Amino acid sequence: NWHYYMGEGMRDIVDPNMDFTPKIVDAVLTWLANLVVRLGGKKLDDRERWKDCCLLLPGDTRLPLQQRSLVVRAKSQQARYTIGVTTIKPERYGTSLCLRAYQSCNIIYRRELSREDIIPHSEMEGGARSSIAVPVGAETGQALGVLYVTSYDTDAFSVEDQRVLR
């Protein structure tokens, strides 16, 4: 039930005098992010095939779709993102895979990341060579968020992997 975990609710209300959101960790979504990395399997040298995973949700759903920023709300154990702080803003990262997946409700996959894909997030993605952004809950309308997975390898997400992630 995507709407229960990722839709708007009481946890989205922010008191202007006190913002607790950067400190809140959602155990269910964190478990899901770690599970996604494990689903990628292991390589021959016993390293994970997929480097990390994070779940991004819109910061303010009252804004028009093209103006909504995405905020990291859960991440896998190895991810460098900061929950509630790492934000993908359309005015700065307009070509981001995450924003494009969220706005279009389509999976955006890069078999090999280009220079333009890497530079905006290089400090966080640390050596990622391929990545995939999967819109969540878009089966019945607008996406509720985005599942973003990276890998150190090129061409890391087969058609079967994409089906599993979807």
Disulfide bonds with the S-S distance in Angstrom:
none
